[in-house]
Amino acid sequence: MQSEEFLHNPNLKFKQIITKNNNNSGFNNIFEVYKSLKNNEVYLASPHKTEYNLDIIIIKNCKLLISLKGHNNLINIVKYYINTKDKDEYLISIDKDNSTIIWGINTNYSKIYIINGEKSIGLISDFLFCFININNSPDNYIIFANKYKEYTSIYSLDDKKIKVIESSNKYNTYYLIFWINKKDNNNYIIELSEGSIYINNINNDMLYDNFNLSPFDYYQNNCGFIYTKYNQDYLIVCNSKGDINIWDLENKYLALNICLNNNKNKNSLLYILEWSNKYIIIADYYNRLFNIMDINTSKILTKIKGKHFGGIIYAKKFIHPIYGESLLTSGQDNNIILWSI
């Protein structure tokens, strides 16, 4: 199978263009790919580049299933979510006015409700769904980070704002990660911002820690993920200049710094993904290549160049119904491209 082949000879191959109409002007999570519990079909939810619609595309044959209408501006963030209580499936989309719509997949993508974001200052730069315990009440929540604001809002799924995580430091949040600390079993929000990483304890509103990244400065294009090794949690993060930092979260120290930037005066818009718990796939748009790195040794195993690889902005891994382990990337040409291993 493809995954076994990848473990011995990692490679990515261009397969096809899924859509040419993606809105690439979002922050993170510019599209979503998901496998529906209802029929095991794999779908792509792609905001349209000129219309205020969310296109639902069947991955297997690249056919448009439905175009969801309800926003009054271009959609720039979309995510898929399964309710942990009843297994209902949802899509959540946010437009440039910060209007947020919850779509019920099990009810033919009907609008469940709308959360109107605060429009006076800034933009919603990222959000996440999570199942957390607040005030001894375990439930599903949506966490919004507002760019140009010094706080993060938490909503319950009944459209009620229940908590605001504030910081005395004013910073722009560009990327959110949810983390459960195995040592204290508390829930944390990790916010990647300009110059620092902020880790906030959701339950008691305490700042768990903040890592000063200077000279590892963050810019708008950055991302990260939690990687667990030997039952120890690490935060692997990157910035747009090609730096990768690996932080030991529980012991609060920098475990490793890696610099991959070959163009010192250029922002490479690096995007990283964990793969098969062994590798990091690194999308370097300025140099027009994929780097595939072994997480344990931090060595680059493969560098893959391709004519289809210009201007990558966002990437997401998934299991394709035909090709197995695969990758979707969106680019500045409004295309979403399928890669397989």
N, C-alpha and C positions, 0 to 999 in steps of 0.2 A: 504493500500500500504506500501511498505518497509519504505518509508521516515517517515510515521506517526508512524510506530512501533519503528523506531530509536529514535524519539523524546522522547519516554517514556522509552525505554529500549535499550540504545545504545549498539550495538554489531556488530562485523565483523566476517564473516564466510568464510572459504576457499572454493572456488568453483572449480577452475581448473588451470592448467598451460597453458598459451596461447602460449608461445614459449620457447624453450630451447636454442635459438641461439642469444640472445641479447648481444651486446657489452656493458659490464658494466664498461669500463675503461674511461668513459667520466667524465666531471665535474658535471654540472647540466643538466637537460633536456636530459637524455640519451635515452628517447623514447618519442613519442607523440601519443595521442589518440584524434580522432576528428570525428565529425559527418558531412558528406558531405551534402552540400545544394542540390546537384544534385539529389541524390536518397535517402537521409535520412539514409543511411547505416553508421554504426560506424566502423572505421578502426583504426588499430594500425600501426604506422610507427616505425619500430625497426631496428636500425643499426645491421648488422650481426657481430657475434663475431670473425670470421676469414676471411671473404671475405669483399671486399670494396663496399658492396652493402647496399641499404636501402630496407628492406623487408616491403611490405604493406600487412597486414593481416586483413581479415574480422573477426571482433570480434565475431559475432554471431556463426560462425561455425569453427573458428580458421583455416580457409583455406588461403593459400598464394595467393594473387591476382596478384602481380607483384613484381619483384625484380629489383630495379632501379640501373643501372650501370652508372658510370661516374667519381667516385672518384678514386684517386690513392693511398689512404691510408685508414685506418680504420676510420669510421665515429664515432664521439663522442658527437655530439649535434644535435638535430633535433627539429623543431617547426612547427606548423600549423598556417596559417594566412589567414584572409579574407580581401581583398582590400576594404577599406571603400568607394571608389568611384564607382567601377563597380561590386562589390561582387564576383569578381574572387577569387578562392581559390588556395593557394600555400602551399608547404612544402619548408622549407629551411634547409639544412644540411651542417655541417662543419666537415671536417676531421682533422686528426692530423697534416697535413701540413698547416692548416688554409685555405684551399681551400673551398669556399662557393658556393653551387649550389642552385638556385631557381628552383623548379619543379612546373609546371603548372598542377594542378589537373584537371581542366576543359579541358585540351588538352592532356588527357591520360598520365599525368605525364611526359610530355616532358620538357627538360631543357630550361628554359627561358633565363637565363644567368648565368655567373660564376663571382664571386668576388674572386680574388686571395689575400689572406691575407698576411700580412707582416710576413716573415719567419725568419727574422734575429734574433729577440729576442722574447722569450716567446711564449705563446699560447693564443688563444682566449678561455676564460674561461666561458663566457656567452654572450648572445645577446637577444634582444627583438625587436619585431615589435611594432610600435606605430603610431598614427595619431597625428601629432603636427603642430603647426604654427610657422615656422621659417621665419623671415624677411617678415611677412605678406603674406606668401605663405603656406597655409594649404596643407599638403601632407602626404603620407605614407613614413615612414623611418625605417631603420634598424640600431640599436645601438649596437655596439660591445664593449665589455670590454676585454682588453688584460691583461692576467695574466703576472706579472713581468714587467708591464709598468705603467707609471704614467699618462696615459690619456685614454679617451674613444672616439671612432670614431663614427660619424653619417653619414650614407649613405642614399641617396635617392634611390628609387626603379629603377632608370635608371643607377645604378652602378656608381654613382658619389659621391665621398667623399665631403661632404659639410661643415662639422664642426668637430673640435676636442675639446673636453672638457679636459683641462689640470688642473693639480693640482700641487702646489708647494710641497706637501707631496708625497713621493714615497710610494705607497701601492699596494698590490696585491688584485685585485677585484675578488671575487668568485661568486657573485650573484647580479643580476640586478633587480630592480623593477621600473616601471614607475608610477609616481604620478602626478595628477592634483590637485593643491591646490585650494580649493573652495573659499578661502578668496581673493586671488589675481588672480585666473584663469590662473596661469602660469604653464608651464610644467617642471617637475623635473625628474632627474634620481637619484635613490637611489642606492648606491653601497655598498654592504656588503664586508668588507675587513678585514685585520688582525688588530684587536684592535680598529677599528673605523667604524662608518657609515658616508659616505659622501653623502650629498644631494646637487646636482648641478642644478641651474636654467638653462635650455637649452636655453632660449630666450636671456638672457643677459650674459651668461658665468660666472655668479656670484655664489659663494659658498653660498647656503642658510643657511646651518649649517653643522657642523660635531659633532657627539656625541662620546665622549671618552668612550669606553666600559670597560676600565680596572677597576677591574680585570676580567670583562666579556670578555675575549680574544676570538677573532675569530680564527678558524682554517679552514682548507680547506673545510670541510663539514659543511656548514651552509646555511640557507635559511630563507625566511620570506614572509609576505604578508601584504597588506593593509586591515585594518578592520575598517568599519565605524559604529559608534554608536552615536545616538542622533546628527546626522549630523556633527560629529567630527571624524577626521581621526586619526587612530592609526597604528603604525608600529609594528607588532609582529614578532620578530626575535629569532632565536635559534643558538646555536653553538654546536660543536661536543661533548662537555663535559656534555650536559644535562641542560644547562641554557636557560631560556626563558625570554626575556625582552619585555615589552610593553611600547612603546614610544608614547607620545602625540605629533604628528608631528607639529600641528599648534602652540601649546604653548611651544614646545621644552623642554619637561621635561620627565623624567623617571616616568611612572605611576605605574609600578609594575615589580618586579623581582621574578622569580620562578626557583627554582633549583630542578631538577628531577633526578639528577645523583645518582645512588646507588653504583657506582663503582668509587671511587675517583681517582684511578690511571689509569682508562681506558677511552678511547674516545668512546662514545656510538653511534656516527654517527647519532645524532638525526635528524629527518626530520619531519616537521610540515605542516599541511594542515588545512585550514578553512573549516568547513562543516555546511551547512544549516544556516549559519549566527548565530550559537549558540554554536558550539563546535570547539575544536582543536583536530585533530587526530595526535598523536605523535608516530612516528615510532622509536623505541629504539632497535637497532640491537644487541648490546652487551648483553642486558638483555632479548632479544628475546621476545618482547611483544609490543602490541599497548597500549598506554594510550589514553583514550578519556576524554577530559577536557571540562567542562562548561566554556565558555569564560567570562560570567558575574561574576561567583563566584570563578573562578580559582581552582575549586575542581575537582579532578580526579573522574569521575563517574564509569569508567570501566577499568579494566586491562585485556587484552586478550593475552594469550600465545598460541603458536602453533608450531608444528614440522616443518611447512613450512616457518617459519618466520626468518630463519637464514640469516644474511648478507644483510639486506635490505639497498640499496643505494639510491634509488629514488622512489618516489610515486606520483601518479596523480589520481585525482578523475574524474569521468565522469558518464553519464547516460547510463547504459547498456540496450539494446533493450528488454531483457527478465527480468533481475533482478532489474532494476531500479537503484537507487543510488549505485554506486560501486566504487571500488578502484583497481588500478593496481600498483604493486610494482616490481621493478627489484632488483636482488640480485647478490651476488658474485658468485653464481652458474650459472650465465648467463640465469636464468629463469625469465620470466615475469609472475606473478601470479595474478589471478583475485580473488577479495574479494567482497562479497556483504553484505548488511545490512539486 
